Amino acid sequence: LLDVDNIGIANEELSMRVKAIAPSGCYSDLEIALEKIDERHHILTASATYFSKNNICPYNIVSRDTIISFTPQVTGVYYFSANKPDLTILRDTLIVE
């Protein structure tokens, strides 16, 4: 899940809703981060700790919902991207006035 407001104002904080999903119960400590590629391009990444005993994992999905605060500095269109578990790219845009 990647949910960014459609319109924002320069130098005013906004929030984006993000959900990361790991495919099995061998994952824990799921973390989500927003990385700046350049002034208007950002990517959301997720990482987790993986542990299995005898290569056996519980069949349950591990997920984390979070709100990430973001303050656009200049006007224009901002682009955000993230991957889903099947590696389909999620994209969203924000127009900053």
C-alpha positions in Angstrom: 0.0 0.0 0.0 1.3 3.4 -0.9 -1.1 6.3 -0.2 0.2 9.9 -0.7 -1.9 13.1 -0.7 -2.6 14.5 -4.2 -1.8 18.1 -3.3 0.6 19.6 -0.8 2.1 23.0 0.0 5.9 23.7 0.0 7.5 23.6 3.5 4.3 22.1 5.1 4.5 18.6 6.5 2.2 15.9 5.1 1.7 12.2 5.9 1.8 9.2 3.6 0.3 5.8 4.5 2.5 2.8 3.7 2.2 -0.9 4.3 4.9 -3.5 3.8 4.3 -7.3 3.7 6.7 -10.2 4.2 5.6 -13.6 2.7 6.1 -15.8 5.8 6.5 -16.0 9.5 10.3 -16.3 9.2 10.4 -12.5 8.9 10.3 -10.2 11.8 11.3 -6.6 12.7 9.8 -5.2 9.4 11.1 -1.6 8.9 10.0 0.9 6.2 12.2 3.8 5.1 11.8 6.7 2.7 14.9 7.3 0.6 15.5 10.4 -1.5 16.8 9.8 -5.0 16.8 13.4 -6.0 14.8 16.6 -5.1 11.5 15.2 -6.4 12.0 11.4 -6.6 11.7 9.2 -3.6 11.6 5.4 -3.1 10.1 3.5 -0.2 12.1 0.4 0.9 11.3 -2.3 3.4 13.7 -4.6 5.3 13.3 -7.4 7.8 15.1 -9.9 9.9 14.9 -13.5 8.5 15.3 -16.6 10.6 14.2 -20.2 10.0 14.9 -23.4 11.8 15.5 -26.3 9.5 14.2 -24.2 6.6 10.7 -24.3 8.0 8.7 -21.1 8.2 5.2 -20.6 9.7 2.6 -20.0 7.0 1.5 -16.5 8.0 2.0 -13.1 6.5 3.9 -10.5 8.4 2.9 -6.9 7.7 3.6 -3.4 9.0 1.4 -0.3 8.5 3.0 3.0 9.2 2.7 6.7 8.6 5.7 8.5 7.2 5.9 12.3 7.5 7.3 14.2 4.6 7.9 17.9 4.0 8.3 19.0 0.3 10.8 21.8 0.0 10.0 23.2 -3.4 7.0 23.4 -5.7 6.4 20.9 -8.5 5.5 17.3 -9.0 7.0 14.7 -6.6 7.2 11.0 -7.5 7.2 8.1 -5.0 7.6 4.4 -5.8 7.7 1.1 -3.9 7.5 -2.6 -4.7 4.8 -5.0 -3.8 5.8 -8.6 -2.9 5.4 -9.7 -6.5 7.8 -6.9 -7.5 5.1 -4.8 -9.3 6.1 -1.2 -8.9 3.7 1.0 -7.0 3.8 4.6 -7.9 2.1 7.8 -6.6 2.5 11.5 -7.2 2.2 14.6 -5.2 1.7 18.1 -6.7 3.2 20.8 -4.5 2.0 24.4 -4.8 
